[in-house]
Amino acid sequence: MNEAIHSLSAAVTAFFSFKAYVILPAFMLILAFAARMRPKEALLATIRIGAGFAGVFVVFGFFVAQIGPAIESVIKTRGLNYPVIDIGWPPLAAITWSSALTPPVILLILALNIVMVLTRLTKTLYVDLWNYWHFALIGVLLQSVTDNVAIALAATTLIAVYTIKVTEWSAPYVKRETGLDGIAISPISVSGFLPYSVLMNALFDKIPGLRKLSWDPSRTEKESNGPKLLREPMVIGVLVGLFLSLLAGYDAKRTLETSINIAAVMFLLPKCGELIGEGMGAVSLAFKTLVERKFPKMSGLSIAMDTGILMTNPSVIATGLILIPVSLLIAFVIPGNKVIPLGDLPNLISVISLTVLIMGGNVVRATLAGIPIVATFLLVSTKMANLFTAEAIKAGMEGITPDRPITAFTDGGNQIRYWFFWLFQGNVIALAIIPIVGAALFFSWRKYRAMLLK
């Protein structure tokens, strides 16, 4: 029996050792064949999905190569001392996949999602397999500090239920802003902010003056009130490049090169998103059609997808770009912060994407809503740095030492996961927040129901 469990665990671990842009297309190809798509159409759709996601990874890697040296130059030029290093989300994923807890957790969440769909507790099929590590991470962290597998599994299960539900509620916003039907947005680092974003949007509606402020580069000239030139994300890219170069003390040559390179990133991301959208749209439509024909009572089914599909939206890209220099400014002034965002900084475009959709593409609102998110990212990622460092050393990651702690600005600073981390340790403040979270979820559910009726 133990040998069978070990073999199954090894097989799951081997499967998830592939890159996300290999895992997802493989799973979507299975889904496409299950939906009885023609082999040619199924292959083309999944190749588009894989190529689009690979393109997103390549473009973000290039983006990091552009802004990384600029931020390091800012730190050096201005004599800043921030002892915690933001090396991005990959080490957190590596910590998670190296744990013996992760393979059974993945199977547990897969089974949980299927049961929830069959019992109509959700209308979302969570096929974003690569991002299942977000579920497992909370379990790995809690097992480390409590040495209690039961607590770790309970936290993992509850955070999965939370994520699946808020992901389900994202589908109407995706349809309204992108026209894509049957697509929901994951993972918890994005969809987890849905209740907060819905509440903030409702609050903005109540504030005189602010409720009329709007800039949406994704709209046509007649629909948008913002500056015409700033409707083009490439222009925002140039401006962000100029700002970072100015802070870094670059000369004219390097300033122009950095600015144009970031503009190129903003041009290429939507092209990658278009590929993902074409492939996902074809597969999701075929799957929805089949399921709704076979099971009429399961209408409205959606498929959970990573944010790559939203990279075609100019408002998403513009908001993420604006928040990059804003994050640096906040990092310089917020008390208690010990990290300068670097490795995870480009991830802001992804993290804020669903919030932008909920705000109706209004960059002004989304940016304002993003400021508290960024500030708490910094504080939480600072607080969790020592634990992440210890886990990285335990996982055998090279070059990590206790005297130079590491973290991840967005994924390491995720507020929902941080709340769960303390909640399952019986923290009084975390327990006291339960009614607030419950009220926010209820309000979000009512908004979701209202949107379905439109």
C-alpha positions in Angstrom: 0.0 0.0 0.0 2.8 2.4 1.0 4.6 1.6 -2.3 1.5 2.4 -4.3 1.1 5.7 -2.5 4.7 6.5 -3.0 4.5 5.7 -6.8 1.3 7.9 -7.1 3.1 10.7 -5.3 6.1 10.4 -7.5 3.9 10.5 -10.6 2.1 13.6 -9.5 5.3 15.3 -8.6 6.9 14.4 -12.0 3.8 15.8 -13.8 4.0 19.1 -12.0 7.7 19.4 -12.6 6.8 20.6 -16.1 6.3 24.3 -16.8 2.9 25.8 -16.5 2.7 26.4 -20.2 3.1 22.6 -20.8 0.8 21.4 -18.0 -2.1 23.6 -18.9 -2.2 22.8 -22.6 -1.9 19.1 -21.9 -4.9 19.2 -19.6 -6.9 21.4 -22.0 -6.2 19.0 -24.8 -7.8 16.2 -22.7 -10.7 18.6 -22.0 -11.0 19.4 -25.8 -11.1 15.7 -26.7 -13.7 15.1 -23.9 -15.7 18.0 -25.4 -15.6 16.1 -28.8 -13.7 18.8 -30.7 -12.2 17.8 -34.0 -8.6 16.7 -33.5 -7.3 19.5 -35.7 -9.2 22.2 -33.9 -8.3 20.7 -30.5 -4.6 20.7 -31.3 -4.6 24.2 -32.7 -6.5 25.5 -29.7 -4.1 23.9 -27.2 -1.0 25.0 -29.1 -2.3 28.6 -29.1 -2.9 28.3 -25.3 0.6 26.9 -24.7 2.3 29.3 -27.1 0.4 32.3 -25.5 1.4 31.3 -21.9 5.0 30.6 -22.9 5.0 34.0 -24.5 3.8 35.6 -21.3 6.6 33.9 -19.4 9.2 35.1 -21.9 7.9 38.7 -21.9 7.8 38.8 -18.1 11.3 37.5 -18.0 12.4 40.2 -20.4 10.5 42.7 -18.2 12.3 41.7 -15.1 15.6 42.0 -17.0 14.7 45.6 -17.8 13.4 46.8 -14.4 15.7 44.7 -12.2 18.9 46.6 -12.9 17.0 49.9 -12.6 15.7 49.1 -9.2 19.1 47.8 -8.0 20.6 51.0 -9.3 18.0 53.0 -7.3 18.9 51.2 -4.1 22.7 51.6 -4.7 22.5 55.3 -5.9 20.4 56.4 -3.0 22.1 54.3 -0.3 19.0 52.4 0.7 19.2 49.5 3.0 16.5 46.9 2.8 17.8 43.5 4.2 15.0 41.3 2.8 15.4 40.2 -0.9 12.3 39.9 -3.1 13.2 37.0 -5.4 9.7 36.5 -6.7 7.2 33.6 -6.6 9.4 30.7 -8.0 11.1 29.9 -4.7 7.6 29.6 -3.0 6.5 27.3 -5.7 9.7 25.3 -5.3 9.2 25.1 -1.5 5.7 23.8 -2.1 6.5 21.2 -4.7 9.4 19.9 -2.6 7.0 19.0 0.3 5.7 15.5 0.7 2.3 17.1 1.6 1.8 18.6 -1.9 1.0 15.6 -4.1 -1.9 14.3 -1.9 -3.2 17.8 -1.5 -3.4 18.3 -5.3 -5.4 15.1 -5.6 -7.6 16.2 -2.7 -8.4 19.5 -4.2 -9.1 18.0 -7.6 -11.6 15.6 -6.0 -13.1 18.4 -4.0 -13.7 20.5 -7.1 -15.3 17.6 -8.9 -17.6 16.9 -5.9 -18.5 20.6 -5.7 -19.4 20.7 -9.4 -21.4 17.5 -9.3 -23.3 18.6 -6.2 -23.8 22.1 -7.7 -21.9 23.8 -4.9 -20.0 25.6 -7.6 -20.3 26.2 -11.4 -16.5 26.4 -11.9 -14.2 23.7 -13.1 -10.8 24.6 -11.7 -8.5 23.4 -14.5 -5.7 25.8 -13.6 -3.6 22.9 -12.4 -0.3 24.6 -12.1 -1.6 27.1 -9.7 -2.8 24.4 -7.3 0.5 25.1 -5.5 -1.2 28.2 -4.1 -3.5 25.9 -2.2 -0.8 23.6 -1.0 1.5 26.4 0.2 -0.6 27.3 3.2 -0.6 23.6 4.2 3.2 23.4 3.9 3.7 26.5 6.0 1.2 25.4 8.7 2.7 21.9 8.9 6.1 23.5 9.4 5.1 25.7 12.3 2.5 23.4 14.0 3.8 20.0 13.0 0.2 19.0 12.6 -0.9 17.4 9.3 -4.6 17.7 10.2 -4.4 21.5 10.6 -2.5 21.8 7.4 -5.0 19.8 5.4 -8.0 21.6 7.0 -6.5 25.0 6.1 -5.7 23.8 2.5 -9.3 22.5 2.0 -10.9 25.7 3.3 -8.7 28.0 1.3 -9.5 25.9 -1.8 -13.2 26.2 -1.2 -12.8 30.0 -0.7 -10.8 30.3 -3.9 -13.1 28.2 -6.0 -16.2 30.2 -4.9 -14.6 33.7 -5.5 -13.2 32.4 -8.8 -16.7 31.4 -9.8 -18.0 34.9 -8.9 -15.4 36.4 -11.3 -17.0 35.0 -14.4 -19.7 37.7 -15.0 -17.0 40.4 -14.7 -14.8 38.6 -17.3 -17.8 38.3 -19.6 -18.8 42.0 -19.2 -15.3 43.4 -19.8 -13.8 40.9 -22.3 -16.8 39.3 -24.0 -15.5 35.8 -23.0 -18.3 33.6 -21.8 -17.6 30.7 -19.4 -14.2 31.9 -18.3 -13.4 32.6 -14.6 -10.1 34.0 -13.2 -7.8 32.2 -10.8 -5.7 31.8 -8.6 -6.1 33.1 -5.0 -3.4 35.7 -5.5 -5.9 37.3 -8.0 -9.4 36.1 -7.3 -8.8 36.2 -3.6 -9.2 40.0 -3.8 -12.7 39.8 -5.4 -14.6 40.6 -2.1 -12.3 43.5 -1.3 -12.5 44.9 -4.9 -16.4 44.6 -5.0 -16.6 46.5 -1.7 -14.1 49.2 -2.8 -16.0 49.7 -6.0 -19.3 50.2 -4.1 -17.5 52.6 -1.8 -16.2 54.7 -4.7 -19.7 54.9 -6.0 -20.7 56.7 -2.8 -17.9 59.3 -2.8 -18.9 62.6 -4.5 -16.4 63.7 -7.1 -14.4 60.5 -7.0 -17.3 58.5 -8.4 -17.2 60.6 -11.6 -13.4 60.2 -12.1 -12.8 57.7 -14.9 -10.0 56.7 -17.2 -10.5 53.6 -19.2 -8.0 53.1 -22.1 -9.8 49.9 -23.1 -12.8 52.0 -24.3 -13.2 53.8 -27.6 -12.6 57.6 -27.9 -16.4 58.3 -27.5 -16.7 56.1 -24.4 -13.5 57.2 -22.5 -12.9 60.5 -20.7 -9.1 59.9 -20.3 -6.2 61.5 -22.3 -6.2 60.1 -25.8 -2.5 59.4 -25.9 -2.6 57.5 -22.6 -5.1 55.0 -24.1 -2.1 53.2 -25.6 -0.3 51.0 -23.0 3.0 51.5 -24.9 2.9 55.1 -23.9 2.4 54.2 -20.3 5.4 51.8 -20.7 7.6 54.6 -21.9 6.5 56.9 -19.0 7.2 54.1 -16.5 10.6 53.5 -18.1 11.5 57.2 -17.9 10.4 57.4 -14.2 12.5 54.3 -13.2 15.5 55.5 -15.2 15.3 58.9 -13.6 15.3 57.3 -10.1 18.1 55.0 -11.1 20.3 57.9 -12.4 20.6 56.5 -15.9 22.2 58.4 -18.7 20.2 59.4 -21.8 21.2 56.3 -23.8 20.2 53.8 -21.2 17.0 55.8 -20.3 15.8 55.6 -23.9 16.7 51.9 -24.2 14.9 51.0 -21.0 11.8 53.1 -21.9 11.4 51.6 -25.4 12.0 48.0 -24.0 9.2 48.4 -21.5 7.0 49.8 -24.2 7.8 46.7 -26.2 6.7 44.5 -23.3 3.4 46.4 -23.2 2.9 45.7 -26.9 3.8 42.0 -26.7 1.7 41.1 -23.7 -1.7 41.7 -25.4 -0.5 39.6 -28.4 0.2 36.7 -26.1 -3.1 37.2 -24.4 -4.9 37.0 -27.8 -3.4 33.6 -28.4 -4.6 32.3 -25.0 -8.0 33.9 -25.5 -8.5 32.2 -28.9 -7.5 28.8 -27.7 -9.4 29.0 -24.4 -12.5 30.4 -26.0 -12.7 27.5 -28.4 -12.2 24.8 -25.8 -14.4 26.4 -23.2 -17.2 26.9 -25.7 -17.0 23.3 -26.8 -16.9 22.0 -23.2 -19.8 24.2 -22.1 -21.9 23.2 -25.0 -21.4 19.5 -24.4 -22.0 19.7 -20.6 -25.1 21.8 -20.9 -26.5 19.5 -23.6 -25.9 16.4 -21.5 -26.8 18.0 -18.2 -29.2 20.9 -18.8 -29.4 21.7 -15.1 -25.6 22.5 -15.1 -25.9 25.6 -17.3 -23.6 28.5 -16.6 -20.5 26.3 -16.1 -17.2 28.2 -16.2 -13.6 27.2 -16.5 -11.0 28.7 -14.1 -8.0 30.2 -15.9 -4.8 32.1 -15.0 -4.7 35.8 -15.8 -2.8 35.5 -19.1 -6.1 35.7 -20.8 -6.6 39.2 -19.5 -3.3 40.6 -20.9 -5.2 41.9 -23.9 -7.0 44.5 -21.8 -5.3 47.9 -21.9 -6.8 49.0 -18.6 -5.3 45.9 -16.9 -1.8 46.6 -18.3 -2.0 50.4 -17.6 -3.0 49.9 -14.0 -0.3 47.3 -13.3 2.3 49.6 -14.9 1.2 52.6 -12.8 1.4 50.6 -9.6 5.0 49.5 -10.3 6.5 53.0 -9.5 3.8 53.6 -6.9 5.0 50.4 -5.1 8.5 51.6 -5.0 7.5 54.9 -3.5 5.4 53.2 -0.9 8.3 50.9 -0.1 10.5 53.9 0.6 8.2 55.5 3.1 6.0 52.8 4.8 7.1 52.1 8.4 8.1 48.5 9.2 8.9 47.6 5.6 12.2 45.8 5.0 11.9 44.8 1.3 12.2 46.6 -2.0 9.8 44.9 -4.5 11.9 43.5 -7.4 11.4 39.8 -8.5 7.6 39.9 -8.0 7.1 43.4 -9.1 5.9 42.6 -12.7 3.4 40.2 -11.1 1.4 43.3 -10.1 -0.1 43.4 -13.6 -1.6 39.9 -13.0 -2.6 40.5 -9.4 -4.5 43.6 -10.1 -6.2 42.3 -13.3 -9.5 41.1 -11.8 -9.8 44.2 -9.7 -9.6 46.3 -12.9 -12.4 44.3 -14.4 -14.6 44.7 -11.3 -13.9 48.4 -11.5 -15.3 48.4 -15.0 -11.9 49.1 -16.5 -11.5 52.4 -14.6 -7.8 52.8 -14.1 -8.3 55.6 -11.5 -10.4 53.4 -9.2 -8.3 50.3 -9.7 -5.1 52.2 -8.9 -6.6 53.7 -5.7 -7.8 50.2 -4.7 -4.4 48.8 -5.4 -2.5 51.2 -3.0 -3.7 49.4 0.2 -3.0 46.0 -1.5 0.6 47.1 -2.3 1.2 48.5 1.2 0.0 45.3 2.9 2.0 43.2 0.4 5.2 44.9 1.7 4.4 44.4 5.4 3.2 40.8 5.1 6.1 39.8 2.9 8.5 41.3 5.4 6.8 39.5 8.3 6.9 36.1 6.5 10.5 36.4 5.2 12.2 34.4 8.0 9.8 31.5 7.5 10.2 31.5 3.8 13.9 31.6 4.2 13.9 28.6 6.6 11.6 26.6 4.3 13.9 27.4 1.3 16.9 26.1 3.2 15.0 23.0 4.3 14.0 22.4 0.6 17.7 22.5 -0.3 17.7 25.7 -2.4 21.2 26.9 -3.1 22.5 30.3 -2.1 19.9 30.9 0.6 21.3 31.8 4.0 19.5 32.9 7.3 21.5 36.2 7.4 20.0 37.3 4.0 16.3 36.5 4.2 14.2 36.1 1.1 10.5 36.8 0.3 8.1 37.3 -2.6 6.5 40.7 -2.8 3.0 39.6 -4.0 2.7 35.9 -3.4 4.7 36.0 -0.2 2.7 39.0 0.9 -0.7 37.6 0.0 -3.1 38.8 2.7 -5.7 36.0 2.4 -3.1 33.3 2.9 -1.5 35.3 5.8 -5.0 35.5 7.5 -5.4 31.7 7.1 -1.9 31.2 8.4 -2.8 32.9 11.7 -6.5 31.7 11.8 -5.5 28.1 11.9 -3.0 28.8 14.7 -5.9 30.3 16.8 -4.8 33.9 16.6 -7.4 36.1 18.4 -7.2 39.0 15.8 -7.5 36.5 12.9 -10.6 34.9 14.6 -12.1 38.4 15.2 -11.9 39.1 11.4 -14.1 36.2 10.5 -17.4 38.2 10.6 -15.9 40.9 8.5 -14.8 38.4 5.9 -18.2 36.7 6.0 -20.0 40.0 5.4 -17.7 40.8 2.5 -18.4 37.4 0.9 -22.1 37.8 1.4 -22.0 41.2 -0.3 -19.9 39.9 -3.2 -22.3 36.9 -3.6 -25.3 39.3 -3.9 -23.4 41.4 -6.5 -22.6 38.2 -8.4 -26.3 37.1 -8.3 -27.4 40.6 -9.5 -25.0 40.4 -12.4 -26.3 37.1 -13.5 -29.8 38.6 -13.8 -28.6 41.4 -16.1 
